[in-house]
Amino acid sequence: MELKFTELGQDEFAFRETEGDTVKAEITWTQLADLMVMEYTYVEESLRNQGLAKKLVDHAAAYARENQFKMQPVCSYVAEAFERSDEYNDVKA
């Protein structure tokens, strides 16, 4: 999976996997200074149950670490990932 950093406008960003014009998987957030407000995680139905959603969260967490940002989950998947694992403690807001 090759996730591409995408600017969506108005301080909104995403990491996306696309095929042509079709979004196959993505995680989106709004950037507020050093805070990434994690809003949405999506994986196309045919690709689900393969660990891709976790890879999206991992990729966003790596980006947060690189830039010394914190992540605040609004998205239920990200909130659940934060609750299930201590590996994100350093980026939790």
Jmol script that loads the backbone (N, CA, C; Angstrom):
load data "model"
ATOM      1  N   MET A   1       0.845  -1.174   0.000  1.00  0.00           N
ATOM      2  CA  MET A   1       0.000   0.000   0.000  1.00  0.00           C
ATOM      3  C   MET A   1       0.889   1.234   0.000  1.00  0.00           C
ATOM      4  N   GLU A   2       0.644   2.126  -0.927  1.00  0.00           N
ATOM      5  CA  GLU A   2       1.410   3.370  -1.010  1.00  0.00           C
ATOM      6  C   GLU A   2       0.502   4.533  -0.637  1.00  0.00           C
ATOM      7  N   LEU A   3       0.685   5.041   0.559  1.00  0.00           N
ATOM      8  CA  LEU A   3      -0.154   6.136   1.041  1.00  0.00           C
ATOM      9  C   LEU A   3       0.448   7.466   0.621  1.00  0.00           C
ATOM     10  N   LYS A   4      -0.382   8.308   0.046  1.00  0.00           N
ATOM     11  CA  LYS A   4       0.071   9.613  -0.419  1.00  0.00           C
ATOM     12  C   LYS A   4      -0.499  10.702   0.477  1.00  0.00           C
ATOM     13  N   PHE A   5       0.378  11.614   0.895  1.00  0.00           N
ATOM     14  CA  PHE A   5      -0.044  12.778   1.656  1.00  0.00           C
ATOM     15  C   PHE A   5      -0.828  13.684   0.718  1.00  0.00           C
ATOM     16  N   THR A   6      -2.017  14.098   1.144  1.00  0.00           N
ATOM     17  CA  THR A   6      -2.892  14.901   0.301  1.00  0.00           C
ATOM     18  C   THR A   6      -3.420  16.086   1.087  1.00  0.00           C
ATOM     19  N   GLU A   7      -3.288  17.288   0.515  1.00  0.00           N
ATOM     20  CA  GLU A   7      -3.899  18.476   1.107  1.00  0.00           C
ATOM     21  C   GLU A   7      -5.321  18.586   0.583  1.00  0.00           C
ATOM     22  N   LEU A   8      -6.285  18.624   1.498  1.00  0.00           N
ATOM     23  CA  LEU A   8      -7.687  18.704   1.117  1.00  0.00           C
ATOM     24  C   LEU A   8      -8.200  20.142   1.145  1.00  0.00           C
ATOM     25  N   GLY A   9      -7.443  21.057   1.715  1.00  0.00           N
ATOM     26  CA  GLY A   9      -7.832  22.457   1.824  1.00  0.00           C
ATOM     27  C   GLY A   9      -8.329  22.794   3.210  1.00  0.00           C
ATOM     28  N   GLN A  10      -8.299  24.090   3.562  1.00  0.00           N
ATOM     29  CA  GLN A  10      -8.783  24.578   4.856  1.00  0.00           C
ATOM     30  C   GLN A  10      -8.187  23.815   6.033  1.00  0.00           C
ATOM     31  N   ASP A  11      -6.885  23.604   6.024  1.00  0.00           N
ATOM     32  CA  ASP A  11      -6.169  22.905   7.096  1.00  0.00           C
ATOM     33  C   ASP A  11      -6.587  21.448   7.243  1.00  0.00           C
ATOM     34  N   GLU A  12      -7.161  20.859   6.194  1.00  0.00           N
ATOM     35  CA  GLU A  12      -7.540  19.445   6.207  1.00  0.00           C
ATOM     36  C   GLU A  12      -6.580  18.664   5.323  1.00  0.00           C
ATOM     37  N   PHE A  13      -6.162  17.497   5.846  1.00  0.00           N
ATOM     38  CA  PHE A  13      -5.171  16.674   5.177  1.00  0.00           C
ATOM     39  C   PHE A  13      -5.584  15.214   5.236  1.00  0.00           C
ATOM     40  N   ALA A  14      -4.907  14.400   4.426  1.00  0.00           N
ATOM     41  CA  ALA A  14      -5.194  12.966   4.420  1.00  0.00           C
ATOM     42  C   ALA A  14      -3.967  12.204   3.961  1.00  0.00           C
ATOM     43  N   PHE A  15      -3.919  10.942   4.355  1.00  0.00           N
ATOM     44  CA  PHE A  15      -3.075   9.957   3.701  1.00  0.00           C
ATOM     45  C   PHE A  15      -4.040   9.069   2.951  1.00  0.00           C
ATOM     46  N   ARG A  16      -3.790   8.871   1.651  1.00  0.00           N
ATOM     47  CA  ARG A  16      -4.722   8.133   0.807  1.00  0.00           C
ATOM     48  C   ARG A  16      -4.016   7.092  -0.048  1.00  0.00           C
ATOM     49  N   GLU A  17      -4.729   6.013  -0.269  1.00  0.00           N
ATOM     50  CA  GLU A  17      -4.377   5.008  -1.267  1.00  0.00           C
ATOM     51  C   GLU A  17      -5.458   5.122  -2.327  1.00  0.00           C
ATOM     52  N   THR A  18      -5.052   5.401  -3.548  1.00  0.00           N
ATOM     53  CA  THR A  18      -6.029   5.562  -4.625  1.00  0.00           C
ATOM     54  C   THR A  18      -5.716   4.626  -5.779  1.00  0.00           C
ATOM     55  N   GLU A  19      -6.730   4.388  -6.561  1.00  0.00           N
ATOM     56  CA  GLU A  19      -6.588   3.663  -7.817  1.00  0.00           C
ATOM     57  C   GLU A  19      -7.337   4.490  -8.846  1.00  0.00           C
ATOM     58  N   GLY A  20      -6.590   5.180  -9.699  1.00  0.00           N
ATOM     59  CA  GLY A  20      -7.217   6.136 -10.598  1.00  0.00           C
ATOM     60  C   GLY A  20      -7.816   7.259  -9.767  1.00  0.00           C
ATOM     61  N   ASP A  21      -9.094   7.538  -9.965  1.00  0.00           N
ATOM     62  CA  ASP A  21      -9.784   8.566  -9.189  1.00  0.00           C
ATOM     63  C   ASP A  21     -10.511   7.999  -7.976  1.00  0.00           C
ATOM     64  N   THR A  22     -10.377   6.696  -7.741  1.00  0.00           N
ATOM     65  CA  THR A  22     -11.099   6.034  -6.653  1.00  0.00           C
ATOM     66  C   THR A  22     -10.235   5.948  -5.405  1.00  0.00           C
ATOM     67  N   VAL A  23     -10.779   6.429  -4.284  1.00  0.00           N
ATOM     68  CA  VAL A  23     -10.091   6.317  -2.997  1.00  0.00           C
ATOM     69  C   VAL A  23     -10.350   4.923  -2.447  1.00  0.00           C
ATOM     70  N   LYS A  24      -9.282   4.165  -2.241  1.00  0.00           N
ATOM     71  CA  LYS A  24      -9.383   2.803  -1.714  1.00  0.00           C
ATOM     72  C   LYS A  24      -9.287   2.776  -0.191  1.00  0.00           C
ATOM     73  N   ALA A  25      -8.493   3.688   0.357  1.00  0.00           N
ATOM     74  CA  ALA A  25      -8.316   3.774   1.808  1.00  0.00           C
ATOM     75  C   ALA A  25      -7.808   5.172   2.132  1.00  0.00           C
ATOM     76  N   GLU A  26      -8.241   5.700   3.295  1.00  0.00           N
ATOM     77  CA  GLU A  26      -7.749   7.019   3.696  1.00  0.00           C
ATOM     78  C   GLU A  26      -7.966   7.256   5.177  1.00  0.00           C
ATOM     79  N   ILE A  27      -7.134   8.153   5.691  1.00  0.00           N
ATOM     80  CA  ILE A  27      -7.315   8.683   7.034  1.00  0.00           C
ATOM     81  C   ILE A  27      -7.199  10.198   6.897  1.00  0.00           C
ATOM     82  N   THR A  28      -8.165  10.924   7.484  1.00  0.00           N
ATOM     83  CA  THR A  28      -8.193  12.376   7.322  1.00  0.00           C
ATOM     84  C   THR A  28      -8.135  13.068   8.674  1.00  0.00           C
ATOM     85  N   TRP A  29      -7.617  14.297   8.656  1.00  0.00           N
ATOM     86  CA  TRP A  29      -7.548  15.084   9.877  1.00  0.00           C
ATOM     87  C   TRP A  29      -7.544  16.571   9.546  1.00  0.00           C
ATOM     88  N   THR A  30      -7.888  17.351  10.570  1.00  0.00           N
ATOM     89  CA  THR A  30      -7.755  18.806  10.519  1.00  0.00           C
ATOM     90  C   THR A  30      -6.565  19.170  11.384  1.00  0.00           C
ATOM     91  N   GLN A  31      -5.691  20.018  10.852  1.00  0.00           N
ATOM     92  CA  GLN A  31      -4.493  20.433  11.571  1.00  0.00           C
ATOM     93  C   GLN A  31      -4.778  21.727  12.310  1.00  0.00           C
ATOM     94  N   LEU A  32      -4.650  21.707  13.623  1.00  0.00           N
ATOM     95  CA  LEU A  32      -4.817  22.890  14.469  1.00  0.00           C
ATOM     96  C   LEU A  32      -3.510  23.100  15.213  1.00  0.00           C
ATOM     97  N   ALA A  33      -2.668  23.966  14.689  1.00  0.00           N
ATOM     98  CA  ALA A  33      -1.320  24.198  15.229  1.00  0.00           C
ATOM     99  C   ALA A  33      -0.585  22.862  15.290  1.00  0.00           C
ATOM    100  N   ASP A  34      -0.234  22.375  16.499  1.00  0.00           N
ATOM    101  CA  ASP A  34       0.489  21.099  16.597  1.00  0.00           C
ATOM    102  C   ASP A  34      -0.432  19.932  16.943  1.00  0.00           C
ATOM    103  N   LEU A  35      -1.734  20.089  16.679  1.00  0.00           N
ATOM    104  CA  LEU A  35      -2.720  19.054  16.981  1.00  0.00           C
ATOM    105  C   LEU A  35      -3.379  18.544  15.697  1.00  0.00           C
ATOM    106  N   MET A  36      -3.324  17.228  15.515  1.00  0.00           N
ATOM    107  CA  MET A  36      -4.017  16.575  14.399  1.00  0.00           C
ATOM    108  C   MET A  36      -5.341  16.036  14.942  1.00  0.00           C
ATOM    109  N   VAL A  37      -6.452  16.616  14.526  1.00  0.00           N
ATOM    110  CA  VAL A  37      -7.767  16.145  14.954  1.00  0.00           C
ATOM    111  C   VAL A  37      -8.200  15.083  13.947  1.00  0.00           C
ATOM    112  N   MET A  38      -8.082  13.832  14.351  1.00  0.00           N
ATOM    113  CA  MET A  38      -8.308  12.691  13.465  1.00  0.00           C
ATOM    114  C   MET A  38      -9.810  12.486  13.275  1.00  0.00           C
ATOM    115  N   GLU A  39     -10.266  12.713  12.040  1.00  0.00           N
ATOM    116  CA  GLU A  39     -11.696  12.779  11.789  1.00  0.00           C
ATOM    117  C   GLU A  39     -12.306  11.542  11.145  1.00  0.00           C
ATOM    118  N   TYR A  40     -11.546  10.845  10.303  1.00  0.00           N
ATOM    119  CA  TYR A  40     -12.199   9.834   9.473  1.00  0.00           C
ATOM    120  C   TYR A  40     -11.182   8.800   9.017  1.00  0.00           C
ATOM    121  N   THR A  41     -11.556   7.545   9.118  1.00  0.00           N
ATOM    122  CA  THR A  41     -10.756   6.451   8.576  1.00  0.00           C
ATOM    123  C   THR A  41     -11.667   5.621   7.691  1.00  0.00           C
ATOM    124  N   TYR A  42     -11.205   5.326   6.480  1.00  0.00           N
ATOM    125  CA  TYR A  42     -12.024   4.579   5.520  1.00  0.00           C
ATOM    126  C   TYR A  42     -11.170   3.541   4.816  1.00  0.00           C
ATOM    127  N   VAL A  43     -11.711   2.349   4.672  1.00  0.00           N
ATOM    128  CA  VAL A  43     -11.102   1.297   3.862  1.00  0.00           C
ATOM    129  C   VAL A  43     -12.228   0.700   3.018  1.00  0.00           C
ATOM    130  N   GLU A  44     -12.001   0.638   1.710  1.00  0.00           N
ATOM    131  CA  GLU A  44     -13.001   0.068   0.800  1.00  0.00           C
ATOM    132  C   GLU A  44     -13.370  -1.342   1.265  1.00  0.00           C
ATOM    133  N   GLU A  45     -14.624  -1.674   1.142  1.00  0.00           N
ATOM    134  CA  GLU A  45     -15.140  -2.933   1.682  1.00  0.00           C
ATOM    135  C   GLU A  45     -14.339  -4.155   1.232  1.00  0.00           C
ATOM    136  N   SER A  46     -13.944  -4.200  -0.031  1.00  0.00           N
ATOM    137  CA  SER A  46     -13.213  -5.366  -0.539  1.00  0.00           C
ATOM    138  C   SER A  46     -11.825  -5.521   0.080  1.00  0.00           C
ATOM    139  N   LEU A  47     -11.328  -4.457   0.729  1.00  0.00           N
ATOM    140  CA  LEU A  47      -9.987  -4.480   1.324  1.00  0.00           C
ATOM    141  C   LEU A  47     -10.008  -4.581   2.848  1.00  0.00           C
ATOM    142  N   ARG A  48     -11.180  -4.663   3.425  1.00  0.00           N
ATOM    143  CA  ARG A  48     -11.296  -4.693   4.887  1.00  0.00           C
ATOM    144  C   ARG A  48     -10.807  -6.017   5.466  1.00  0.00           C
ATOM    145  N   ASN A  49     -10.540  -6.000   6.761  1.00  0.00           N
ATOM    146  CA  ASN A  49     -10.072  -7.170   7.514  1.00  0.00           C
ATOM    147  C   ASN A  49      -8.695  -7.650   7.069  1.00  0.00           C
ATOM    148  N   GLN A  50      -7.886  -6.712   6.582  1.00  0.00           N
ATOM    149  CA  GLN A  50      -6.516  -7.023   6.180  1.00  0.00           C
ATOM    150  C   GLN A  50      -5.500  -6.171   6.935  1.00  0.00           C
ATOM    151  N   GLY A  51      -5.970  -5.437   7.941  1.00  0.00           N
ATOM    152  CA  GLY A  51      -5.075  -4.604   8.732  1.00  0.00           C
ATOM    153  C   GLY A  51      -4.771  -3.246   8.128  1.00  0.00           C
ATOM    154  N   LEU A  52      -5.499  -2.855   7.087  1.00  0.00           N
ATOM    155  CA  LEU A  52      -5.200  -1.582   6.424  1.00  0.00           C
ATOM    156  C   LEU A  52      -5.561  -0.368   7.275  1.00  0.00           C
ATOM    157  N   ALA A  53      -6.646  -0.448   8.027  1.00  0.00           N
ATOM    158  CA  ALA A  53      -7.027   0.683   8.874  1.00  0.00           C
ATOM    159  C   ALA A  53      -5.939   0.947   9.921  1.00  0.00           C
ATOM    160  N   LYS A  54      -5.394  -0.119  10.498  1.00  0.00           N
ATOM    161  CA  LYS A  54      -4.299   0.056  11.461  1.00  0.00           C
ATOM    162  C   LYS A  54      -3.081   0.662  10.783  1.00  0.00           C
ATOM    163  N   LYS A  55      -2.787   0.237   9.551  1.00  0.00           N
ATOM    164  CA  LYS A  55      -1.661   0.819   8.814  1.00  0.00           C
ATOM    165  C   LYS A  55      -1.870   2.314   8.591  1.00  0.00           C
ATOM    166  N   LEU A  56      -3.122   2.725   8.348  1.00  0.00           N
ATOM    167  CA  LEU A  56      -3.423   4.147   8.196  1.00  0.00           C
ATOM    168  C   LEU A  56      -3.127   4.900   9.494  1.00  0.00           C
ATOM    169  N   VAL A  57      -3.564   4.356  10.614  1.00  0.00           N
ATOM    170  CA  VAL A  57      -3.310   4.993  11.909  1.00  0.00           C
ATOM    171  C   VAL A  57      -1.807   5.018  12.188  1.00  0.00           C
ATOM    172  N   ASP A  58      -1.125   3.932  11.904  1.00  0.00           N
ATOM    173  CA  ASP A  58       0.331   3.874  12.113  1.00  0.00           C
ATOM    174  C   ASP A  58       1.043   4.932  11.275  1.00  0.00           C
ATOM    175  N   HIS A  59       0.606   5.098  10.026  1.00  0.00           N
ATOM    176  CA  HIS A  59       1.219   6.078   9.132  1.00  0.00           C
ATOM    177  C   HIS A  59       0.994   7.495   9.657  1.00  0.00           C
ATOM    178  N   ALA A  60      -0.229   7.782  10.113  1.00  0.00           N
ATOM    179  CA  ALA A  60      -0.533   9.098  10.673  1.00  0.00           C
ATOM    180  C   ALA A  60       0.269   9.331  11.953  1.00  0.00           C
ATOM    181  N   ALA A  61       0.412   8.299  12.775  1.00  0.00           N
ATOM    182  CA  ALA A  61       1.189   8.429  14.012  1.00  0.00           C
ATOM    183  C   ALA A  61       2.666   8.700  13.697  1.00  0.00           C
ATOM    184  N   ALA A  62       3.204   8.047  12.691  1.00  0.00           N
ATOM    185  CA  ALA A  62       4.595   8.292  12.289  1.00  0.00           C
ATOM    186  C   ALA A  62       4.759   9.739  11.823  1.00  0.00           C
ATOM    187  N   TYR A  63       3.790  10.230  11.070  1.00  0.00           N
ATOM    188  CA  TYR A  63       3.806  11.626  10.613  1.00  0.00           C
ATOM    189  C   TYR A  63       3.755  12.568  11.823  1.00  0.00           C
ATOM    190  N   ALA A  64       2.901  12.259  12.790  1.00  0.00           N
ATOM    191  CA  ALA A  64       2.807  13.080  14.004  1.00  0.00           C
ATOM    192  C   ALA A  64       4.138  13.098  14.741  1.00  0.00           C
ATOM    193  N   ARG A  65       4.766  11.946  14.865  1.00  0.00           N
ATOM    194  CA  ARG A  65       6.063  11.869  15.560  1.00  0.00           C
ATOM    195  C   ARG A  65       7.126  12.692  14.837  1.00  0.00           C
ATOM    196  N   GLU A  66       7.185  12.564  13.520  1.00  0.00           N
ATOM    197  CA  GLU A  66       8.172  13.297  12.716  1.00  0.00           C
ATOM    198  C   GLU A  66       8.039  14.801  12.898  1.00  0.00           C
ATOM    199  N   ASN A  67       6.808  15.264  13.068  1.00  0.00           N
ATOM    200  CA  ASN A  67       6.539  16.693  13.131  1.00  0.00           C
ATOM    201  C   ASN A  67       6.254  17.202  14.548  1.00  0.00           C
ATOM    202  N   GLN A  68       6.418  16.320  15.529  1.00  0.00           N
ATOM    203  CA  GLN A  68       6.170  16.649  16.939  1.00  0.00           C
ATOM    204  C   GLN A  68       4.743  17.150  17.153  1.00  0.00           C
ATOM    205  N   PHE A  69       3.774  16.464  16.511  1.00  0.00           N
ATOM    206  CA  PHE A  69       2.360  16.758  16.665  1.00  0.00           C
ATOM    207  C   PHE A  69       1.739  15.766  17.639  1.00  0.00           C
ATOM    208  N   LYS A  70       0.576  16.106  18.132  1.00  0.00           N
ATOM    209  CA  LYS A  70      -0.254  15.209  18.926  1.00  0.00           C
ATOM    210  C   LYS A  70      -1.501  14.888  18.110  1.00  0.00           C
ATOM    211  N   MET A  71      -2.129  13.767  18.420  1.00  0.00           N
ATOM    212  CA  MET A  71      -3.329  13.329  17.705  1.00  0.00           C
ATOM    213  C   MET A  71      -4.508  13.265  18.675  1.00  0.00           C
ATOM    214  N   GLN A  72      -5.604  13.861  18.275  1.00  0.00           N
ATOM    215  CA  GLN A  72      -6.837  13.792  19.054  1.00  0.00           C
ATOM    216  C   GLN A  72      -7.872  13.041  18.229  1.00  0.00           C
ATOM    217  N   PRO A  73      -8.335  11.892  18.699  1.00  0.00           N
ATOM    218  CA  PRO A  73      -9.286  11.120  17.906  1.00  0.00           C
ATOM    219  C   PRO A  73     -10.717  11.639  18.009  1.00  0.00           C
ATOM    220  N   VAL A  74     -11.324  11.863  16.874  1.00  0.00           N
ATOM    221  CA  VAL A  74     -12.763  12.084  16.755  1.00  0.00           C
ATOM    222  C   VAL A  74     -13.335  10.833  16.090  1.00  0.00           C
ATOM    223  N   CYS A  75     -12.567  10.293  15.172  1.00  0.00           N
ATOM    224  CA  CYS A  75     -12.915   9.056  14.475  1.00  0.00           C
ATOM    225  C   CYS A  75     -12.964   7.897  15.475  1.00  0.00           C
ATOM    226  N   SER A  76     -14.022   7.117  15.422  1.00  0.00           N
ATOM    227  CA  SER A  76     -14.183   6.014  16.374  1.00  0.00           C
ATOM    228  C   SER A  76     -13.090   4.957  16.207  1.00  0.00           C
ATOM    229  N   TYR A  77     -12.621   4.717  14.982  1.00  0.00           N
ATOM    230  CA  TYR A  77     -11.579   3.713  14.792  1.00  0.00           C
ATOM    231  C   TYR A  77     -10.274   4.158  15.463  1.00  0.00           C
ATOM    232  N   VAL A  78      -9.906   5.408  15.277  1.00  0.00           N
ATOM    233  CA  VAL A  78      -8.671   5.916  15.895  1.00  0.00           C
ATOM    234  C   VAL A  78      -8.800   5.890  17.422  1.00  0.00           C
ATOM    235  N   ALA A  79      -9.959   6.288  17.940  1.00  0.00           N
ATOM    236  CA  ALA A  79     -10.177   6.250  19.393  1.00  0.00           C
ATOM    237  C   ALA A  79     -10.022   4.829  19.925  1.00  0.00           C
ATOM    238  N   GLU A  80     -10.573   3.870  19.218  1.00  0.00           N
ATOM    239  CA  GLU A  80     -10.469   2.467  19.632  1.00  0.00           C
ATOM    240  C   GLU A  80      -9.022   1.978  19.562  1.00  0.00           C
ATOM    241  N   ALA A  81      -8.305   2.365  18.505  1.00  0.00           N
ATOM    242  CA  ALA A  81      -6.893   1.975  18.377  1.00  0.00           C
ATOM    243  C   ALA A  81      -6.085   2.540  19.538  1.00  0.00           C
ATOM    244  N   PHE A  82      -6.367   3.768  19.932  1.00  0.00           N
ATOM    245  CA  PHE A  82      -5.670   4.390  21.062  1.00  0.00           C
ATOM    246  C   PHE A  82      -5.966   3.656  22.361  1.00  0.00           C
ATOM    247  N   GLU A  83      -7.190   3.200  22.529  1.00  0.00           N
ATOM    248  CA  GLU A  83      -7.570   2.485  23.749  1.00  0.00           C
ATOM    249  C   GLU A  83      -6.962   1.091  23.809  1.00  0.00           C
ATOM    250  N   ARG A  84      -6.849   0.416  22.653  1.00  0.00           N
ATOM    251  CA  ARG A  84      -6.362  -0.960  22.609  1.00  0.00           C
ATOM    252  C   ARG A  84      -4.866  -1.094  22.772  1.00  0.00           C
ATOM    253  N   SER A  85      -4.121  -0.046  22.434  1.00  0.00           N
ATOM    254  CA  SER A  85      -2.671  -0.202  22.388  1.00  0.00           C
ATOM    255  C   SER A  85      -1.948   0.976  23.026  1.00  0.00           C
ATOM    256  N   ASP A  86      -0.864   0.678  23.707  1.00  0.00           N
ATOM    257  CA  ASP A  86      -0.017   1.718  24.293  1.00  0.00           C
ATOM    258  C   ASP A  86       0.973   2.288  23.286  1.00  0.00           C
ATOM    259  N   GLU A  87       1.035   1.710  22.079  1.00  0.00           N
ATOM    260  CA  GLU A  87       2.037   2.156  21.108  1.00  0.00           C
ATOM    261  C   GLU A  87       1.808   3.580  20.627  1.00  0.00           C
ATOM    262  N   TYR A  88       0.637   4.148  20.914  1.00  0.00           N
ATOM    263  CA  TYR A  88       0.328   5.518  20.478  1.00  0.00           C
ATOM    264  C   TYR A  88       0.382   6.524  21.619  1.00  0.00           C
ATOM    265  N   ASN A  89       0.773   6.077  22.803  1.00  0.00           N
ATOM    266  CA  ASN A  89       0.763   6.967  23.971  1.00  0.00           C
ATOM    267  C   ASN A  89       1.538   8.266  23.741  1.00  0.00           C
ATOM    268  N   ASP A  90       2.626   8.198  23.003  1.00  0.00           N
ATOM    269  CA  ASP A  90       3.456   9.380  22.796  1.00  0.00           C
ATOM    270  C   ASP A  90       2.813  10.410  21.877  1.00  0.00           C
ATOM    271  N   VAL A  91       1.791  10.031  21.112  1.00  0.00           N
ATOM    272  CA  VAL A  91       1.156  10.992  20.213  1.00  0.00           C
ATOM    273  C   VAL A  91      -0.270  11.353  20.634  1.00  0.00           C
ATOM    274  N   LYS A  92      -0.741  10.754  21.712  1.00  0.00           N
ATOM    275  CA  LYS A  92      -2.090  11.075  22.201  1.00  0.00           C
ATOM    276  C   LYS A  92      -2.127  12.492  22.754  1.00  0.00           C
ATOM    277  N   ALA A  93      -3.187  13.208  22.403  1.00  0.00           N
ATOM    278  CA  ALA A  93      -3.363  14.582  22.931  1.00  0.00           C
ATOM    279  C   ALA A  93      -3.973  14.512  24.312  1.00  0.00           C
TER     280      ALA A  93
END
end "model"
wireframe off; spacefill off
backbone 0.3
color backbone group
